[in-house]
Every structure is written in structure tokens, then in C-alpha cells.
Amino acid sequence: MEHYLREIEGKQVHDPIFIEQTKKSSSSRCEYVDGPVIVGAGPSGLAAAACLREKGVPCVVLERSNCIASLWQLKTYDRLRLHLPKQFCELPFMGFPSDFPAYPIKQQFIKYLEDYAGKFDIRPRFNETVSSAGYDSTLGFWRVKSMGLKGETEYVCRWLVVATGENAEPVVPRIEGMEEFRGPIKHTSLYKSGEEFRLKKVLVVGCGNSGMEVCLDLCNYEAKPSIVVRDTVHVLPREMLGKSTFGLSMWLLKWLPMRLVDRFLLIVSWLMLGDTARFGLDRPGLGPLELKNLSGKTPVLDVGTLAKIKSGNIKVFPGIRRLKRHTVEFVNGKIENFDAIILATGYRSNVPSWLKEGQMFSENDGFPRKAFPNGWKGECGLYAVGFTKRGLLGASMDAKRIADDIERGWKVEEKLNRAYAASSLLP
């Protein structure tokens, strides 16, 4: 602790109350951060760190795993690639290599992120799990407690950037009879490829992009997949009229209202894909863009799964009523045998479990209470990046806003510190 206090004084933090209170209250190893602490070293955290670097603002990035972008590196299936064209997934100040395909594969995207961290000299502190973070209003600092390989450390900082993202923890629903089912039940975070399910009957629960792609992957390994579609879903072709559906939508929105763009997308989709309701994929009442804007629910961009459904290689079932030893009973009364179940049921934010704050983030879903584009900034130097429900494009926009805002406060702090240092030299 004494070493910590000397370090604090060496950094010219001119607040004797802060030093005295920290001495009395802290039992863990402490470290003052001359700049923000960023929690999370995924794409959003890297984007925020790079934007701060460009402005000369130092920061500390804490990451609970042993690598950057741990969701991509450790919890995704092998055939995964970006769902959107690469130009819509670039992080600030660095594009993708020109020889990358329009939709980079998993390994290429990880390489891009590693090169990005190297270019901006971002060195996260790995294996650091943040257990709690709260604002000390008496001292005017954030206290961030993290458990690492060498024990607990308390980081003290003026600014805190939450970059743990929308997909921090897998969502595993409770299904009646799960303990009775004899086959494996695994979340997509543990699924790598269909190799282990070759020739087996597999039920995929969830019809988002991941569920659809896992079904296609299972088909490629001669498995016999079925998919549970509990709700309505928009399925769109990944490309329309020779352009990416997403890119075309963004261009049309510059000239037309959202409802007209939605109508256009649905007409073209019907011409290209047919009536998806015939195959158990009913569309929502709201158009795909309007639904995404209001709820964050992303439409499925089809990469070949729908053709497998039409041909009967993938069966569609409604919701599950219960599981038994080797069977699944569905809400429509049908009973089918399955060898395994894969839960493509998504992820959730884990912010409420460690951030001791009730104003900016909702305790229900762990997202900022204010919708995009106003959810990036809270009170007392608290920020959020990667919670826009708009992918990396939204994260990059927020990262730039955050860096601009912190830079202004950091420059004020630096002036005060220099003034304090100068006054201490006076007789």
C-alpha cells in the first residue's frame, strides 16, 4: 500500500482526501490509472482503446480471458464468417486487407483484430476478471476490483468504459426434462463443427443466424438436423441485385423512409426465396429494418439453409414442450427421436453482475437505458461501447464519441496536475 501511495503521488494526483481514504478503505493491491479503464478486449474494447491512443490518452484494458476477442477465438464454430461485408465491420483507422474476401472467415477476422491491437500498441491485461466496479462519490473516482493470477487488484480511475458487450454470457434456457435426455445438450458456444454429429439426428433450438448456419454445417457433415422456430423470423437473401442486402438497405435509407425500404426488401425476398411461411418460417408484422430498429432483432441473412429446408434436409418444428430420454415432445403434440440438442439461444450482457450502478444500465437486460445513438455516455465518467445492437459499425461510432469526450476531461486533468506540480516547487 505504501508503494501504491508513493506511485499515486508520483503521478501528481493532487487530492489528499483521495490518498487518505484509499489508505483506510482498501485491502487489495491498488493501482491508479492515468486515464480510463476499459473492461473487455473484444472488438469494441479495442476500438475504444485505439481511438484513445490516437488522441494520446493512456488507458488500461482488462480482459477476463487469455486473448483478445475471446468470443470469436474460443466460443464460435469453425465455419463462421462475417455476416456483413467487410467494409461495414472495420474498426476505426484501419481497414481490412484488400485481399480478404467480401465476407472474411473467422480466422481472417481474428488476424485482423490481432493486427489492429498490434498497430495501436494495445496490450490488454489478460486473465483479469472484474468482480465489481463502483463510483466513489466522496473521492470522485471509479474503483474497479479485478481478480487476476496474482490476486485481487483495485484499479482507481476517473473514467470507466464498459466494453464487455452484448454477448458476454451464453443464454441456456430451462427446458422441462433436460435432466432426463440421454444425448448431449450443448450451447453453440461449445459447438465447433458437425463432425462429431455425423449421421446423427440433431435438434437445433433457435432460428437466428447462428441456428441457421449450424443446421447448414450439420448437413455438410451428413447429419440429420431439425430446427425449432418458436417465433416469427425474417429471412432475407444475403445479397440482392448484385449487392449486399445490408449495403443496399443503408443506401436506400438515404433516400426513402424505412417502411418503403422494408417493403422493397420483402418484395425482393419473396421473388428470390418464395413464401417462407410455407416452410414454417412466418414473418413478423413489422418489416425487417423497423423490427431491428425497435427491438434489436436481426433478420437472418440466408447463406443456403433455406434451400435445405425446402428440400426436406432440414425439418422445422415449433416450440418444445418437454424432453424425455431419447425424444422431444413439441407444443403441437408431435414426438420425435433425437441423438443430440444444440442450443442456438444466443447470449446476454453480464454488466449487472459486476457494475454497481443503477442509472445508465438496465438491471433487466444489462443494456444502456437510452437507445442508440444516446446510450454511450452515463454520469461521472461512465461510458458504454458495443451495446448498440448495430454491430461493429455502431461500436466504432461510439468509440470515437467516447474518445472525444474523455480527451476533453483528460486535458483538464493534465493542466491541473501540471499546476499542482509547479506550485509544489515554490518556496
Beta strands, then each sheet from edge to edge (+ up, - down):
strand 1: 29-32
strand 2: 37-39
strand 3: 60-62
strand 4: 129-136
strand 5: 141-148
strand 6: 151-157
strand 7: 160-162
strand 8: 169-170
strand 9: 185-187
strand 10: 201-205
strand 11: 224-228
strand 12: 235-237
strand 13: 239-240
strand 14: 243-244
strand 15: 300-302
strand 16: 315-317
strand 17: 320-323
strand 18: 327-330
strand 19: 335-337
strand 20: 340-343
strand 21: 347-348
strand 22: 355-356
strand 23: 382-384
sheet 1: 1+ 6+ 5- 4+ 22+
sheet 2: 3+ 2+ 7+ 23+
sheet 3: 8+ 21-
sheet 4: 9+ 20+ 10+ 11+ 16+
sheet 5: 12+ 15+
sheet 6: 13+ 14-
sheet 7: 17+ 18- 19+
end
